[in-house]
Amino acid sequence: MGTNIRFAILGPVRAWRDDTELDLGPPKQRAMLALLLAYAGRPVTVGEIVDVLWGTEPPTSSLNIVHRQVGLLRRLFEPDLPTRAAGRWLIRAGGGYRLDADPDSVDLLHFRDLVNRARATGDVPLFTSALALWQGPVAAGVETDVRTHPAFAALDREHLATVKEVADLALASGQADQALTMLQRVRADHPFDEALQSRLILALAAAGRQADALEAYQTVRTRLADELGIDPGPELRAAHDRVLRPPAEQGAPAQEAAPVRQPAIRPAQLPADLSTFTGRRSEIAQVLALHTDSPQAPATVVITAIDGMAGIGKTTLAVHWAHQVADRFPDGQLYVNLRGFDPVGTMMSPGEAIRGFLDAFEVSPHRIPASLAAQAALYRSLLAGRRMLVLLDNARDTEQVRPLLPGSPGCLVIVTSRNQLTGLVAGEGAHPLTLDLLSPTDARDFLSRRLGAARVAAEPEAVEKIITACGGLPLALAIVAARAAAHARFPLAAVTAELHDTRRSLDAFTGADPTTDVRAVFSWSYQALTAPAARLFRRLALHPAADISVPAAASLDGIQPSDVRPLLAELTRAHLIDQQTPGRYAFHDLLRAYAAELAHHTDTEEERRSVTRRLLDHYLHTTHTANRLMSPHQQHPALDPAQPDVTPDTIGNADEALAWFTAEHASILAAIDLAARHGFDEHVYRLATAIGDFLNQRGHWRDWAATQCAALDAAVRLGDWSAQAHTHRLLGLAYSQLGHNEDAHHHLTLALNLYQELDDPIGQATTHRGFAALVRSDSSDKALHHAEQALALYRAGDNPGGEGNALNEVGWYSALLGDYHRALDHCEQALVILEKLGNRRGQAATWDSLGYAHHHLGDHHRAIDCYRRAADLRHATGDRHPEAETLNRLAHTYLAVGDRESAHSAWEKALTILTQLDHPDADQVRANLGALSG
């Protein structure tokens, strides 16, 4: 008879063996068990265990500690277990460990089982039995740092959502008394949750306790006003109004008590559905059977993995299915092409995909953590409690997919891949679906949908030949159908004859590949192109990113945008490329591979290198222009002229520059990789330098560091010491933003040494400013020392722009150290220089520093004047977060002179900015406003 083990996580973390409670050991071991229980039945990677237990600074022995703790837990559960045996409960799976449990052994799974049964029957007592399993905050007793992990936060939200669900059901079914105890027990833990408090008020009134309901409303109204400075929202007011109605009118429809969904970002990233979709009836039925029409979230994340050969229609099926069920996921849809089989090798990393999802949620760069693990945790937190559809297209393997999976129930994940993702099936419970070639019947329906049933029925023999030539591959059928539709008066027999003739010219492309006949289809469509369109088709394969703009395509082909647009339209009509969004075009992977083969067999190496050079020149010159517009007061070294027939994008101002960078930054990163592979080292260095400011401002610090590493390698190959020094400095700044302070110090030191050897005082000065920014949080003394060295070097190098900025920084660090008179002296000198140069950003920073110094000297009215000048300049230059910082300081100064109304106005403006930026400082400003109102 096996050992009987029971676990609890809905309260203190506990375990029993045959009814004897076990000592779970030290805190880290207990925390690891808590994490495994939170994901009971699903694997937790070793990396995530390490991240939860030690955060960003794990010991070098962390992996050994995890393995040792697993062994100790196994023998704790089964004392007779051999030393290296796996045991019954802790199973090695998915790059980590899985607690192999069921509803009889884990209270969390028992809770979910009861909830699912209650939902199926509408049984309120069964719901309350499920909620009775909760004995306090989940994983109570585990270290506070560990409990902040999204897995535990998601369980707390799951509990709260179920409480609200039960309350709604109880109110609707006239069983309010059964919800009262439950609501009263959790209300104290969520005093500002208006949806919860409104349900308590309605339940009290429905139970005949109108006075208690009104008192509950007054309690929450007072707390909202005193602690947050806000009035009750519409849901609370509606509940209050219902309590005040006569008893006969209080039985309003249940939906009146339904929770009001707060406005939130709702991504809608699904590609367009194909209007001519047909066939795949059994596959559609199979995937639709995985879901019911119930609006309630399933107990787990539902994952389906669709696999099959290239061109088989995986993406088309996935997108069609996603559109059919999208309404069941009201919180939105996420989509990403993971480029797992990209012919040029630019597979998307999980980190890049996560960052794209965070951008879809409009997460401010200020809120995005530096480490990939923390970004993944933030992504899971955003999905926790939401019902979302996530389509991960064209995945290479399970490891690319796993970090992108939601961490809590309620979501549908659809994954497509050419590979069978057995690890996803075994480790995550994914439902596999393998697509085969279309049957002759489905292939005939496919052609009928595109060419018309009458035309297909009129020539059955020609249709059979087309189906045979295409081998049942949907992509090939689509191309043939496009050719036939473009010549509606041609008989289909002529189409098959043309297709047969082209097969004789495919000797260079034949082989063991099962798509050999499909190459015939591609070749047939390619041969039908005009010569300029055929040339563009080949050259587009040399572009390294997922899609391409019209100006980039024109540069690549060496023609004008007005001339390239008709060629792109011709390729689109032939189904050889797709226009995914207006003005941006993309290949199917199989067609990209075919175009690349043509390019290597048709065009010379010299021609291909010339194409690559034009493309890189396009990105380099446009990036240089955009960077100059976004950072006008930085030094921007002149570029060599672009190659003839290169057409940079037209960018007129800083807003257009930001929009261009946002649309093209993935292409620029790919261009840097392309330049490095083909030996265009000057382009690598200059592209990495030009995109750096954008990557820094938008919080893409990992990409910033990666591009600077590539730039450093290129600078070394070029033997350019100045470029090496510059890149070491930028690497130091990037690593500083990532929190890798040792690496940052190392590269800044190398930069400083190189600038000294080059006798470059300006480079040295700029590097000292980087050192000052690196050490300022630890030591204002050291920061001041570096700022003073920067100032001396700028003066020695006769660089007034740098001198002005350094004077302000010396003043600022002096003020932080309490030397306010020295601060005023240096900042006033800075202002004279910066005003003369017209550097408005530098002036704004200096006025802010002057305001700070005057405030601390007690001259509050002068401080107010300085802060207002700084705020106006920062508003004019669009530096929104610095503007909010100045407004916050201005509000404190207004308070110092007793002007509460002006302080309130300044804080309101600051809060508006910080809220729009989704910046964490908004919480403190909101608290300041609340305290001021109180």
N, C-alpha and C positions, 0 to 999 in steps of 0.2 A: 504494500500500500504506500503511495507516494506521500511526501511531506505536504501538509496543508499550510499554505502561506497566505496571509491577508495583509493588504497595504491600505494606508489612509493618507490622503493629501488634502482633503477638504477640511482643513484645520491644521493641527500639529502633524508633522510627518511622523508616522508610526508604522510598525510592522509587527506581526504576530506569527509565530510558528507553533502550530497545534495549540492555539489559544494562550500561548505564553508570549508576552510582549518582549521584543528584542531590544537590546541596547545597540543603537545604530552607529555608535562610534563618534569620532571627532566631527567638528562642524563641516569640513570639506566633504567628508564621506556622506554625511546626512544630506548636504546640499546636492551632491551628485545623484543620490537616490531620488530626491525631490524632482530634479530635472527629468529623470527617466520616467517617473510617475506622471509628470505633466504631459509627457508624450507617450503614455502607456500604449503599447502595441505598435509603436512606430520607432524607427531607429533614430538615435541622436549621434551625430558625428563626434569623433574624439575632439576635433577642433572646436566644436561648439561647447563641449564639456569644459575644455580648457578656458575658453572665453568667459564662460559663466563663473567658473571658480576663481579665476585670477585676473580677469579683465585684460587690459592692454599690456600688463607686465608679468607674464607667467614666468615661473622659475625655469631654468634650463632642464630641470628634471621633471617637468610637468607631465609629459607623456608617460614616464615610468610611474609617477604617482597615480595617474588615472588607472593604468593597468593593474597596479597593486591594490587600489581600492576596489576595483571590480572583483579581483580575486577574493578579497576579504569579505565583500558582500555575498559572493556566491557561497563561501563556506559558512557565513552567518546563517544563510537561508537553509543550507544543506550541510550540516557539520561533517557528515561522512564522505563528502565529495573529495575525490583525489585532487591533488594540488593544481594540476593544469587542466582539469576537466571543465567543460563549459557549463554543465549543470542544466537545470530545468528552466530557471527564471531569467537569467541574464544571457542573452543570445548575441553573438557577434553578427552584425548586419550593417550594410550600407555605410561602410567606413567608420563604424562606431559600434554602439550597443543598443539593443532593444529589450525592454522589459516585456517578456512574453506573458501577458495577463489577459483576464477576461472579467466580465461584470461580477463574477462571484469572488474575485480576489482583490479588486481595486475599487474603492468607494467612488472614484471619479467615473469609472466605466459603468458602475451600478447606477449612479445618478443619471448618466446619459441614457441608459437603457430604460429606466423608469420614465424619463421625460419623453422619449420617443413613443413609448406605449401610451402615455397620457395624451400626447398630441393626437395619436391615432383614434382615441376614444373620446377626447374632450373631458377626461375624468379629473376634476379638480382635486379630490382627495389623493389621487395617485401623484399628481403634481406636488402637492404639499408633502407627501411622503418622500419624494425625491429631494425637495429642498431641506427637509429635516436632516439629511445626511451632512449638510454643511455645519461645521462646528466652529466657525470663525474664519478669519482671513486664510486663504489657501496657503499652504506651506508655512504656517505660523511656526515661529521658533527658528527658522532658517535665517542665516545672516541677511541683514537688510540689503546689502549690495547685490546679493544673489536674487532676492525677491523682486528686484526691479527688472529682471529679465522679462522680455515680452511674453514668454510662455506663461508665466504666472499672472501677469497683468491680463492676459487674454482669458484665463480661467476666472478671474474676478469679474471681468465684463460678462462672461458667459453666465455666471451666477446672477448678476444684476439683470441681464436681459431676460432670464427665465422668471425672475421675480415679477418683472413687469408683465410678462406674458401671462403668468398665472393670475395676476391682479386683473388684467383685462378680461380673461375668461370668467373669473369669479364675478366680476361686476356685471358682465353680460348675461350670466346665467342665474343671477339673483342669489349668489352664495358669497356675498361680500364679507360676511363674518369669518369665512375660512381664509380670507386673504389678510385680515387685519393683523394677526400676530406676526405673520411673516413680514409685512410692510413695516410694522413698528420696530422689529428687530434690526432691520437694515437701514432705516431712515437716518440714524445717527452717523453712519459711516459715509453717507452721501448727502450732506446737508444742503448742497447747492444744486442737486440734480432735480430740476423742476418737474421733469416727467415722473420721477418716483414720488416726489412730494404731492403732486396733483392726484396721483392714484390713491395715496393714503387719505387725502381729504375726501375724495369721492367715496372711498370704502367706509370711512367713518360716518358720512352722511347717509349712505345706503343702509348702514346698520342702525339707523335711528339716533345717532349721536351727533346731531347738527352742531351743538355748542362746541364739542370737541373738534369738529371739522373746521369751524371758524377760528378756533384758537390755534389749530395747526397752521392754518393759512397765515394768521398774524405772526406766528413765530418765524416762518420761513420768509415772509415779507420783510420783517425787521432785520433778520440776519443778512438778507441780500443787500438791504440798504446800508447797514452798518459796516459790513465787512467787504462788500464789493462796490458799493455806491451805485447800485442799479435797482430798477423797479422789477416786479414780477413780469415774466414773459406771458405770451398769449395763452399758453396751456394752463398755467397757474390761474390766470384771471378767469379763464373759461370754467375751471373747476370751482372757483369761488362763486361765480355767477350761478352755477347749477345748485350749489348749496343754498343760495338765497331764494331759489324758486320755491313755490309751494310744494309739499311732498308729492302731490299727485303728478307734478310735472318733472320730478327728478328722474323718472325712469326714461330718460332720453335714450336714443339709440346708442348702442355700445361704441360705435365708431367715434362718437364725440369725445370719448375718453382715450382714444388711441393716441399714442405718443406723437408729438410733432417732431418730424425729422429736421434737425438743424441744417441750415444751408451748408453744403460741403462741396469740395471739388469732386466732380463725377467724370472721370476720364471716359472717352468714347473713341478708342483707338482702332476698332476693328476695320480692316480693309473693306471695301465695298463688296457686297455679295454679287455673284455672277448671275445676271438676269436669265441666262440661257442654261443654267444648271439643270442637268437631267441625269437619270440613272442612279446607281448606288442605293437602290431602295432598301436592300437588306441591311447595308451598313448604317444607313440613316435610322432604320428601325432599331438596330442594335444599340446605337449610342443614345437614342431618345429613351430607350427602356431603362437607362441608368437613372432617370430622373422622374419624379412625379410632379404633379401640378401644385403640390403643397407649397405655400409661401414660407413655411418654416425652414430654417437652415438644417441641412443634414448634420449628423453627428461627427462627420469627418470631412476632410477635403476630398472631393471627388476628382480623380485624375484619370484621363484617358490618353493613352499613347498610341498614335496612329503612325504606322511605319509602312514602307514600300519603296520601290525603286524611284529614281528621279523621273519626273514627268508623269507619274501615275495619278496625280490629282489629290495628293494629301492636303495641301494647303487649301485647294478649292473646296474639298469636302469639309475641312475644319472650319473655314470661314462661313460656309453655308449653314452648317450645324450651329455655329455660334450665333448667327443672326436669328435662327429659329428659336433659340432659348434665351436670347439676351434679355427679354423682358422679365425673366425669372431672377435676374441679378441686377436689382435696381441701383446698386452703388457704382455700376459702370463696368467697362471692359478695358483690359490692358492687352497690348499686342507688341511683340518684338520678333524680328527676324534674327535669329541667333547666328546665321551664316555658317552653320556647322560644316558645310561642304563647299565653301566658297572656293572657286578655282584658283584665286590668287592668294589663298591662305590667310585671309583676314577674318578668321573666326572671332566672333564677339565673346569677350570674357564675361563671366557672371557679374563681375563688378560693373562693367560698362552697361549691362542690361539693367541692373538694379538702379544705377544712377539715372538711366532713362525713365524708369518707373517713378523715381522720386521727383524728377522734373515734371512728369505727367500730373502728379499730385500738387504741383507748384510749391514744393517745399523750398523754402528760402535757403540759399547757400549757407547762411549763418547757422541753420539748424542741422545741417548735414555733417555728421561726424567724419573724422579723417579715415579711420580704419574700415576695411571692407566688411569685417565681421559686424561692426557697429552699424554700418549702412544697411546690411542685410537685416539686422535686428529692427532698425527703424522702418524698413519696408514691411516686415512682418507685423509690426505694431500698427502701421497704417491700415493693413488689411484686416486686423483683428476686429471682430464684431461686424464686419461688412460682408455683404453678399456680392461677390465680384466674379467676373469671368476673366480668366487669364489665358491667353493663347500664346504659347511658346513655339514658334515656327522654326523648322529646319535645325533641330538640335543635333549636335554631334554625338553626345553620349549622356549617360545619367549624371555624371559629375558636373556637366555644364548646366543641367536642369535643376539639380537638387537645391542649390542656394536660392532659387527663384520661386520655390513653393511656399504658399502661405502657411502660417503656423497654427491657424485656428480654423474651426469648421465654418461652413457656409459658402465656400468658394468652389467653382469648377475650374479645373486646369486642363487645357487641351494641349498636348505636345505632339508635334510631327517630327519625324526623323526618317532618314533612309535606313538607319540601323534599328534592329529590334532592341528596345531599351529594357532588357531583362532585369537589370538592377532596379529600375523604377517599378517594375511589376512586383519583384520580390520584396524590395525594401519599403516601398511606399504604397503598395496595394493598388497600383495603377491597373486599369482595364485595358488590355492590349487589343489592337485592331490592325490587322495586316490587310492592306489593299492589294488586290490582284489586278491584272489587266482587265479591261472591259470585255464583257462577253459580246459575241456578235450582235445579240439583241440590243444590249445597252449601247454599243457603238453605233448601231443603226439609228437608235433614238437620238443619240448625240448629234449625228449629222442632220437628222430631220429637224431638230430644234433650231439648228443654225441655218439650214438651207431651205427649209420648208418641206413638209411631208410629201407634197405632190411631186416635187423635183426628185426626191430620193426614190419614191415609188416608181417613177417613170423609167429609171435606169438601174434595176436591181443588180445586174451583172457588174456594172462599173462601180457601184457602191461596194460590192463584195471585194473587188480588187483594191479599192481604197482602204477598206478595213484590214485586208490582209497586209498591204504594204505598211500600214501604220502599226501593225502588230497589237492593236487594241490599246495603244498608249494614248491617253487623253490629250497630252500636249501635242503629239503629232497630228491627231485628228483635228485639233483646233487650228493648226497651221494650214492644213489642207482645206478645211472648211473656209478659212479666211480667203484663201486664193480663189476658191470656187465662187464664194459670195461676191468677190470683187469683179468677177466676170460672169454675171448672172445669165448671159445669153449663150455662154459656152456649154456644150453638152458635157456631162460628167465623164463620158468616154474620152473626150479630149484631155481632161484633167489627168486621168489615169495614164494616158499615153505619154503626156509630158513628164509625169512622175517616173515612168518606166525608163524614159530616155536618160534622165539625169543620173540614174543609178550606175551607169557605165563609167561615170567620171569620179567615182568615189574610192579608187584604189588607195589613195593616200590615207584614207580614214577608216578602212575596214580592219577587222581584227576579231578577237574573241569577245569583245564587248557585246552584251545582248541588245544594245541599242543601235546596232549597225544599220538595220533597215530604217530606224528612226533618223539616222544621219542622212539617209536618202531623202526623207521628207524635208529635213532642214535644208539640204543641198538644193532640192527642187525649189523651195521657197526663196532661197538665197539667189539662185540663178535667175529668178524672175525679177530681181531688183534692178533698178537702174545702176549704172556703174558708180555714181557718187554715193548712192545709198549703200551699196555693197561695201565700198571702201569705209564708210562711216561705221557700218556694222562690225567690221573687223577691228577698227580702231577703238570702238567703245569697250571692247574686251580688255584693253590695256588700262582702263580706268580702275583704280584699286578699291573703290568704295561701293556701297550697296546701290546708290543711285547717283545721278549726275544732272546738273542744271544745264540750261540751254547755252549760256556763255561758256561754260567749261567744255561742253561738247563742241562748240564752234572752235575754241582754241585747240582742242585735241585734233580736230580735222584741218585746222589752218584756214578756216573760212569765216565769214561774217555770221553773226546770229541770224540775220534775215535769210541767209542762204541755208543754214543748218536746220531751221524749223521745218521746211517741206520734207527734208530727208528724214527727220525724226518722225514726222507724220506718216511717211511711206513705210518706215519700219514698224510703226505701231499698227497700221492697217494690216500688215502682213503677219501680225502676232509674233514678231521677232523680238520686240521689246514692249514694255507696258509703261503707260503714263500713270504712275501711282498717285501723284498729286499734281495740280497744275504746274507745268514747267519743270517737272522732275521725272526722269525716266530710269527704268531698271530692267535688267535681264532676268529671265529664269536661269538658274544655275546651269542647266543642261545646255541652254542656248549660249550662255557665256563661254562655257567650255568649248563648244563648237566654234564660236567666233574666234576664240583664242587659237584653236588649231589652224583655222584659216589664216589668221594673221601670221603665224609662224611658218606656214607653207607658201603663202602668197607674197608677203612683204619681206624685204631684206632687213637684216639686223640694223643697218644704218637708218632705214626708214622708221622702224619701230622706236629706235632711240630718239630720233627727231620728234616723233609724236609724244613720247614721254617727256622730253625737254619742254615742249610747248605747254603741255598740261601742267607741269611743275611751275613754269613761268606764270601761267594763269593764276594759280593759287598763291604764288609768292607775291606777285605784284598787287593782287587784290587784298591779300592779308596785310601787306605793308600799308596800303592806303587805309584800310579799316582801323588798324592799330594806331596810325597817326591821328585819325579823327577822334578815336576814343581817348588817347593820351597825348594831347597836343603839346604839352610842356616837357615831354621826355625827348632825349636825343634819338633821332631816327636816321641811321647812316644811309647814304644814297645807295641805290641798287644799280647794277649794270642794266642796260636796256633789255627789254624782253625780246624774245625771238620774233621775227616777222610773223604776221598773221596771228598773233596772240591777242585775245580780247579779254582784258580784265573786266570784272563786274563794275558797273557804275554805282558808286556810293557817294552820297552828297553830304551826310552829316553823321553825328555820333549815334543817333537812334538807328539810322539805316545800317551803320557799321555793326551795332550790337545785333540787329536782326540777321544780318548776313553771317556773322560768326555763329549765331545760334543754329542757323540752318545748315551751315557748312562745316562745323568744327569736326564732325566725324570724318568728313572727306579730307580735311587738312591733316588730321592724324594719320589717315591711311596714306596720304601723299608723302608724309615724312618717312613712313616705312618704305614706300616705293622708292623714294630718292635714295635711302640708305642701301637698299638691295641692288640698285643699279649704279651706284658710285657717284651720285650727284651730291657730294658732301657739302658744297656751298649752299645748296637748296635746303639740305637737312638743317644746317645751323641757322640759316636766316628764317626759315619757316617756323622752327621751334621758338626762336626769339620773338617773332612777330605775333604768334598766337598766345604767348605767355601771359600778357596782361589780361586777356579775356579769360583764360583758364583760371587765373588767380581770382579775378573778380567774381566769377560764377561758382567758385568753390570746387573746381575740377582739379584738386591739388595732386591726386595720384597721376592723372594725365600730364599735369605740368611737370612733375618729377620725371615721368617716363620720357617725355619729349626732350627734356634737358639732358637726360642720360644719353639719348641718341645724338643730341647736338654735341655733347662732350666727346663722344667717340669720333664724330665727324671732324671736330676741331683738332683732335689729336692726329687723325689721318692727314689733315691739311697742313699740319705743322704750324698752326696759327696760334701763337701764345696768347695774343690778345683775345681771340675767340674763346680759348680755354679758360682764361681768367673770367671773362664775362659769364660763361656757362657755369663755372664753379659757383659764382656768386648767385646766379638764379637758382641753381640746385639747392644752395644753402637756404634761400628764401622759401622754396617749395617744401623742403624738409621741415623747416620751421613751422609752416602752416600745418603740416601733417603731425606735428608734435614729436618728430624724430630729432630731438635737439642735439644729440651727439653727432649725428650725420650732418645736421645743419652747421654746427660749429666746425666740423672737419672741412667741409667744402668752402665755407667762408674763409677759413684760415688759408687753404690752398689758393683761393682767389687773391687774398691780400698779399701772399708771398709772390705770386706771379705779377701782380700790379707793381710791387716794389721792384722786382727785377726789370720790369718794362719801364720803370721810372714814370709811371702814369699816376699822378696825384689825384686826378678826378676818379679813376677807378678805385683807388685806395679809399677816397672819401666816401664813395657810394657804398663800398663794402663795410666801412665803419658804421654807416647808418643801418646796414643790415644787422650788424652785431648789436647795435643799440636796441633794435626792435626785438632781437632774440632774447636779450637778457633783461628787458625792462620789467617783466613781471616778477623777476627774482631780485633785482637790485637796480634801483634808480641811480645809485652811485656809479655803477659800471656803465649803465646806459648813458649817463651824462658824460663820462669819460670818452666814450666812443663818439658821441655827438660833437664834443670839443675837438677831437682829432679830425673829424670830418670837416668841421668849420675851418681849421687851420689849413687843411689840404686844399679845400676849394679856393681859399684865398691865394694860396701859393700857385694854384693852377689858373688863376684869373677866370673863375667860373661864377659869375654873379648869380645865376639861377640856383646853382647848388648852394652858394653862400647864403642866399635868402632863406632857403629851406632849413639849412643847418642852424642858422641863427635862431629860427623859431624853435627848433628841436632842443637846442641848448637852453633856451628860455623855458620851454615846457618841463624838461627834466629838472631844471633848477626850481621851478615852482612846486613840483612834486616833492622836492626835498625841503621845501619851506623857505627858500631864498627868493622871495617874491620881488624884491627890488631889482635883483640881477635879472630875473625873468622879464620884468618890464623893459629894462635897458636893451636886452638882446632882441626881444620881440618888436620893439619900436624900430630898431635898426633893420630888422627883417622886413617890416612893412614898407619902409621906404624903397627897398630894392624890389620887392615883389610887385608893388604898385607900378613902378617904372617899367617892369617887364610885362605887365598885364597878366600876371599869373594869378587868376582869380581863386583857384583852389588853394594855392599857397597863402594868399591873403586871408581866405576864410579860416584856415587852420591857425594863422597868427592872431586874428581877432579873437578867436576862441581862447587861445592861450592868454591873451591880454585880459579877457574877461575873467578867467580863472584867477589870475594874479590879483586883479583889483578886488575881486570878491573876498579873497582871503586877507587882503589888507584892510577890509572894512569899507572900501569905497564902492558901495553897492550900486549907486546910480551910474558911475562910469562903467562898472562891470555890465550893467544892463545894456548900456549903449553898445559896448563891444560885442556882447553876445548877440544882440539884434543884428548888427552888421554881419557877423559870422553866419547867422541863420539865413539872412537874405542872400548872401553870396552862395551858400551851399544849396539853397533852393534853386537859384539861377543856374548853377552848374549841374544840377541833377544828382548831387551826392546825398542821397536820401538818408542813409544811416548816420553819416556824420551830422546832417541837419538835425536829426532826432536827438543825437547826443548833445548838441548845443542847446536845443530847446529844453532838454531835461535840466541842464545846468542853469539855464535862464530862469526856469520855474523856481528852482531853489533860491536864486538871488531875489526874485520877486517876493518870495515868502519872507526873506530876511528884512525887507522894508515894509512888510505888512500888507502887500498888495496881493491878497488871496485870489481876487478875480483874474488878474493877469497871469498868476501862477497856474490857475486852473486852465486858462486858455492855452498857455504854452504846453502844458502836459497833454491836453486834448490833441493838439497838433502832433506832438511827438507820438502819442499812442496811435493816431491814425496812420502815421508812417510805419511804425514798427509792426502794427497789425497787418498792413498791406505787405510788408516784407516777411511776415511770419517769423519775426525775430524774437528770441527768448527775452530780451530786455523789456518787451511789452508787459510782461507780468509785473515787474517792479513798478513801471509807470502806472499801470492800472491800480496797483496797491497804493501808490502815492495819491492818486485821484480819490480813491476810496477813503483814505485817511483824511484828506483835505475836506471832502464832503461831510465826513463824520464830525 
